[in-house]
Amino acid sequence: MPPADASPAARAAAAGMLAGRFEPLFPTSLVAKDFRYATTTAEAAGAELPVVREVKARLEGAVARGLGNENLTAMAKLYRE
């Protein structure tokens, strides 16, 4: 669980991940779309956003693995042991 002083959103996200609930409150596919927009806009302006580019790649990988219709927190499934 997150620390006691974590935001309500962080606490709810952690509880959902730990319980295996990934209802699409903010579907991974929509987050990936937003990151595509961010990288496209940055590149058009001549800016480099290497961290955003890497997150976009991981989001697109999650969508490719079937997590697109699940909540963003479903990304945790990619990193379970």
C-alpha positions in Angstrom: 0.0 0.0 0.0 1.1 3.6 -0.5 2.2 5.7 2.4 -0.5 7.2 4.6 0.2 10.7 3.2 -0.4 9.5 -0.4 -3.1 11.2 -2.4 -6.6 9.6 -2.5 -6.0 8.8 -6.2 -2.8 7.0 -5.5 -4.3 5.1 -2.7 -7.3 4.0 -4.8 -5.0 3.0 -7.7 -2.8 1.0 -5.5 -5.8 -0.8 -3.9 -7.2 -1.6 -7.3 -3.9 -3.0 -8.5 -3.4 -5.1 -5.4 -6.9 -6.5 -5.7 -6.5 -7.2 -9.5 -9.2 -4.7 -10.5 -8.5 -2.8 -13.7 -11.8 -1.3 -14.7 -11.2 1.1 -17.5 -11.5 4.4 -15.7 -8.7 5.7 -17.9 -8.1 3.0 -20.5 -4.5 2.3 -21.5 -5.3 2.8 -25.2 -6.4 6.4 -24.5 -3.3 7.1 -22.5 -1.2 5.7 -25.3 -3.0 8.0 -27.8 -2.3 11.0 -25.6 1.4 10.1 -25.5 1.4 9.7 -29.3 0.0 13.3 -29.5 2.7 14.5 -27.1 5.6 13.0 -29.0 4.2 14.0 -32.4 3.8 17.6 -31.2 7.2 17.7 -29.6 8.9 16.3 -32.7 7.1 18.9 -34.9 8.5 21.6 -32.7 12.0 20.2 -32.8 12.0 19.1 -29.2 13.1 15.7 -27.9 11.2 14.1 -25.0 13.1 10.8 -24.4 11.2 9.9 -21.3 7.8 10.5 -22.9 8.9 8.6 -26.0 9.9 5.6 -23.7 6.6 5.7 -21.8 4.7 5.9 -25.1 6.6 2.7 -26.3 5.7 0.9 -23.1 2.0 2.0 -23.4 1.9 0.8 -27.0 3.4 -2.5 -25.9 0.8 -2.9 -23.3 -1.9 -2.2 -25.8 -0.3 -4.8 -28.2 -0.4 -7.3 -25.3 -4.2 -6.9 -24.9 -4.3 -4.3 -22.1 -5.8 -1.4 -24.2 -9.3 -1.7 -22.8 -8.1 -2.0 -19.2 -7.3 0.9 -16.8 -3.9 2.4 -17.0 -3.0 0.6 -13.8 -3.2 -2.7 -15.7 0.4 -1.8 -16.8 1.4 -3.4 -13.5 0.6 -6.8 -15.0 3.7 -6.3 -17.3 6.0 -6.2 -14.3 4.7 -8.9 -12.0 7.1 -11.6 -11.0 
